[in-house]
Each structure stands twice: as C-alpha cells, then as structure tokens.
Amino acid sequence: QVQLVESGGGLVQAGGSLRLSCAASGRTVRRYGMGWFRQAPGKEREFVATISWTGGSTTYADSVKGRFTISRDNAKNTVYLQMNSLKPEDTAVYLCAAGFMVTMASNSYDYWGQGTQVTVSS
C-alpha cells in the first residue's frame, strides 16, 4: 500500500507561484510513475502533469505547459509541482497519484492522495 499526502496549496494572486509537494509513505514509489491532476467544483478531474519513475520523461497538459514543472526526488519519496504564472482558471483541488502506467488517464493510477486546495484570485 502507498499513502500519498499533498501539501503546499493556498491562496495566491494571479501571476504568483506555488510549489506543491506529494510525499509518499508505506511503500516506496521509486518505481512508480507519478501524476498530478486537478478538479474544480462541478468539473471533471483533469490531467495536469506526469513524470516517469526515473524522472526522465514528463508530460504536461496544454493548459499548463510552460508554466508548471513536475519533478521528483526518489531519495525523499516526494514529487513536486512548481506552478508559476498562475491564473484564476488554475483554481482547483490538486491531487497526486501513483501508478505503474505513466499516462494522462486518471483510471490508470492505483493510489491517490486527498488533495490540496489551490485558489488563484484575479
């Protein structure tokens, strides 16, 4: 079993930055692909970014490309999402996920965190 705990969310003005962290425990996620998703009220869960277990391959949603950066530190069992140039439409609960398949599909991930709220004011 893997437990994932996100942190780093908060309230920020448009144009600002936040860095989210996802700490894994219970079992190493060193061999898992990791992903970040987000869900705004009344909307479906949306893919944000994913990273391979080596960290050598990353994929981003078009809506965040060039503004967000996903990274991982396998020694710390932690994945990060650096979010710059934030926009009000980035407001959502951000969730991290772990799975053997590195895809943009949420149903391919085996473990999920509870999420951290990100609110971007205009």
N, C-alpha and C positions, 0 to 999 in steps of 0.2 A: 504493500500500500504506500501511496505517496500523498503527503499533505502539502498543499500549496497555500501560502499566505502572501497576499499582496499588501503593499504599503506605498506611501508617497503621494497619494491623491490629495486633493484640496481645492481651494478656490483661487483662481488666478485671473488676471485681466487678459483680454485679448492681446496677443503678441508676446505674452510671457512664456515661461518654460516650467516644466515639472519633470522629475525623474521618478518613475515608478520602479519598484523592486518586487520580485516574486521569489520568496525563499521557500525552498523545498526541504521537507524533512520526512523521516520514516523510511526512506529508501533513496539511494542516490538517483538523480535524474541525469547523471553524466551521459548515459546512452540514449536519452530521450530527446526527440525534437520538442521544442517549446514554442508556444504561440501566445500572442496577445489578441484578445477580442474585446469588443465593447458593445454595450447595449444601452440605448437611450429609452426613456419612458415611451411605451406604445410602439416601439420599433423592434424589429428582429435583431438577434445577435449578429454582429458584423465583424468580419475578419479585419485585423489591423496589421499584424506582422508575425512572421515566424522565423525561426532560426534552427539550423541543423544541430545535431549533438556536438559536432566539432566546432561549431560557430563559423564554419567556412562558407555557409550558404544562408542567405537571408532573402526574404520576400516581403514586399510591402503592398498594402492596398494603395490604389492610385490616389486616394484622398489624403494620404499621409506621406506619400513618397517625397523625399527631400526635406521633410520637417521632423520626422520621427526616426529614431535609430534604435534597433534592438541589439542587445549584446548579452553575453553570458560569461559567468565566472564559474567554471565547473569545480574548482577547488572550494568555492564557497556555496556550491549548490544553489546559485542565485542567477536569475535572469533579470535584465533591466530593460526599461523602455524610456529612452530620453525623448522628451516631447518639446519641441521648440516651435515658435511662431504659432502658438495655439489660437484657435478660432472658436467662437461660440458653438459652432456645429460639432466641435470635438467633445462637447459635454456629454458624459455618459458614465456608466459604471464600467470600469476596465477590469477584465478578468484574464488571468493567465491559465494556461493549460499545458499538459504534458502528454505526449504520445509517441509511439514508435514511428508513426507515419507523419511526415512533415508536409502538411497540406493546408489549404485555406478553408477546408471544410470542418466546421466545428464538431461534427459527429465522428471524426477520425481521432479525436483526442480522448484519452482514457481518464485523466484526472483534471479536476478544475479547482481553482480557488474560489473564495466567496466574493471577491471583487473589491475594488476601491473606487470611491466616487471622485470624478474629476468634473469640476464646474468652471467654465470659462465665461466671464462676464464681458459684455461689449462696452 
